[in-house]
């Protein structure tokens, strides 16, 4: 029987196992998806089956670097308690080191890659789920390589930044990385701001100014002033340096004949919608379910 991509995807969705493990299981049982689930469960690959739909919005940001490259990765758990577990910490550190030593391009390739203990990353992840009892997700990673100066900064394990400088030195790169972690700019300069964000802000400021009843030429100056302030607040070069608010990051870099060529900032759980639990509602649901 031909094992289709859709069949592999269905098995992966139902078990949480890696794509290669799913395909191997389907081949072994001639495409019988229920038999493949049993096979995966027996081999320990589907221990996380019931946890696959949970929201994992906590976790760790891990950074590893050498003289040539820096890598940053976010690995998620469901709770801060598990994020501080020694098994979770060791797992996430091993993944970051693997990324630093290899040319892995994406999460799928990462999941199928081998760790030093001869387990695949997916096998190690599934084993960890069994140990800690929570959903564990490899969410994202990025790399910066071939930089003249690399800067890395971690605020605990919840925020991390890596930055590449042309010019300057390592100390400046670290200062800029620390600033990015604290101030969260969305891009390096005005050229990186999405047009839709600019237009949205202009519209808001225009509506605010029109309601003031002032002459058009004054309104135009008000809008320009607010947009200039907005751009400074969200761009790295326009922000005031956290160590010396009297100068901007742009001025700091200019004084050192340096430029930021790239930066990456991760914060645990950003963009993930956390499920809000209501204990009273959950109790009532259980009562109703038991009565029906």
N, C-alpha and C positions, 0 to 999 in steps of 0.2 A: 504493500500500500504506500502511496506517495504521501509524505508528511508535509503538509502545507504550512506556510507561515502563519495563517490564521489559526490553525490547530495548535501550533506551538504557543501563540499568543494567548489563546484561551486557557491552555494549561498553566501558563505563567501567571495569568490573572487570577486563576483559582487557587494556586498554591504559593505564589510568591517566590518560587524557585527561579534560578537563572535560566536563560534561554538555552544554553548548551545542555544543561541537565535535563530540561524539558524535552528537547529534541532527542537526546539519547534514550530517554525513557519511552517516548512514543515509538521510536524505531524498534526498541526491544520488545514492545507489546503489540507491534503491527498496527499502531494508530488508535488503539482502544484507550480513550482518554480516562475512563474510570480506572482501568487497570494501571495506567501510567501514574495516576494520583496515588494509588496503593503502593506502587513501586517507589515513588518518591518519598512517601510517608515512611516506608520501611527503611529506606536508606538515610533518613534523617533530613532530607532536603525540604520537606514541607512542614516543619515544625511551626513555622510562622503563619500557617494558613488562616487561622482565625484572627490574626492580628493585622492582616494585610490592609484592611479598610480603616484602621485607626489613624489618627492624626499624630504625626511625629513632628512637633514644632519646637522641641528643646534640643539639646545636644552640645556639640563642641565645634569651635573653629580651630583648626590646627595649621601651623605654618612650619615648613622646613626649608632650609636654604643651604647653599654652598657658595663658592666663589663665583659660580657661573649662572645659577638659577635659583629662583624662589618659587615655592608652590604653596597654595592655600586651598584648604578643603573644608567643607561643612558636612558633618555627619550628624544625623538627627536621631534623637530618642524621644520618647513621649514625656519624660519627666526629667527635672534637674537632678533628682536622686540618682537615676541611672547614668546620667551624663558624668557624674562624679565617681561612678563605680570603676574600680581598678581594671576590670575586664574590658569595659568600654574604652577607657583611656588607652590601654595597650593596643586595642584593635585600631583605634583611630590614628595612633602614632605610627603603627605599622603600615597603614594605608598611605599616610603622608610620605613616609620614607620610600615606599614602593614607587610612588609618583615621581619623587625626586630622582630616582635611579633609572627610570624607564621613559619611553616615549609614548606613553598611553595617551590617547586622544579624547576619549569620552567615557561616560559612566558604564556603558555596556561593555566596552573593552576592559575597563577596570574590573568589573565584576567577574570576568572570565580569566583574569590574570592570576599568576601563581605567587603566593607568599613564600617566605623563606622556610616555613614549616611544611611545604608541599601541599598545602590546601589552596584551593582557589579563594579569591576574596568572597565570592558568594557563599561558599561552604563555611568560611569563617563567620560571615555575617549571620547565616542561619543558625550556626552553633551558638553564637552570642545571644540571639533572640531566645533560644531555649534556656540559656543560663539566666538572663535578666528578666524574662517574661514581658518584654515590651517590643514594639515594632522598632526596628533599626533601619535607617535609610541613608544611603550614600547620595546626598542631594546634588552637589556641584563641586567643581574644582577649577582652578585657573593656575596658569604658570606665567612667569616672566623670566626670559632668558636673554643672554648676550647684552646685558645692561652695563653701562660704564660704571654706575654705582647703584647698588640695590639697597633698599631700605625695608625693614620688616618691623612690625609692631603688633603686639597682642595685648588687648585689655582683658586680663583674665583669659578665659577660654570662650568668651561670648562675642567679642569683636576682634577682627584681625585685618591688617592692611599690609599689602606689599606695593612698593613703588620703585619705578626706574627713573634714574636721573642721568642726563647728559651733562657732564661737568660736575662741579661741586666735589663732595667727598662722602664717605660712608656716614659720618656723623650728621651731615646735613640731610642725607637721605632718610636716616632714622627719625630725625626731627619732623620731616615732612610726613612720614608715615604715621607718626604719633598724632600730628595735627589732623590728618585725614580721618583717623579713627575717632577723634573727639568731635570734629566739626561736620563730618559727613557731606562733603561737596558732591554734587551729582556729576560733575565733569571738570576738566582742567580749566577751560576758558569759555568765553561766550560762544565760540564756534561749535561747541559740543552740546549746547542746550537744544533739546527737541523743539521744532517750530511750533508744535501744538501747545507746548507749555508756555512759550512766549506769547502766543496769541491769546491763550486763556487768561494770563495775567493782565495783558493789555485791556482785554474786555472788562475784567473786574475793575481795574483802576479807572477806566473810562466811565463806567457806570457810577462809580463813587464820585468822580470829579464832576460829572454832569449834574448830579444832585446838589452840588454846592451853589449853583446859580451864578458862578463866576464867568467872565468873558472867555471866549474860545481860546485866545492866545495864552491866558493864564492857565486854562484847563490843560492845554498842550504841554506847558512847562511842568505842571503838576504830574502829568502822566510820565513824562520823560524822567523826572526826578525819582519817582517811585520805581520805574523800571530799572534805572541805574542802580538803585539800592538793592533791588531784588537780585539782579545779576551778580553783584558783588557777594551777596549772601550765599548763593548756591554754587558759585564757581570757586575752584581751589585758588586760582591766582588772585581773585578779588577778596578773599576772606582775610581777616586780621589774624596774624600768627598767634597761636594760643600762648606761646612763651613770651611774646612781646607784642601786645595789641596795638602798639604805635606804628607798626609796619605791616604791610600785607605780605602774603606768601609770594606774590609776584615781585615785590621789592626785595624780599629776602633772597629769592633765587637770583635776581639781577645782580645783587651785591656780590654773589659768589660765582657769577658767570655760569649759571646752571639753568637747566630746563627740565621740567617733568615731561617724560615721554609717554608714561603709562602709569596708571594706578588701579588697584583692585581693592575694594573694601567689602568684607563679608560681616554680617551680623546674624547671629543665630535666630532662625525662625522668621526673618524678615520676608514678608510677602506670603507667609503661610497662614491661612485662616484657622485659628484655634477653635476647637469645639468648646463652647461654654456649657459646663455641666450645672444643672439645677438639681440639688439633692432632693428637695421636696417633690419635684416633678418625677424624678426617677423612682422614688418610693411609691408614689401613687400609681405609676405605670406598673410596677411589680405587683401591687395589690390587685389591680384590674386584671393583669395577666393571670394571676393565680386563681381569681374568681371565675374566669371564663373557661 
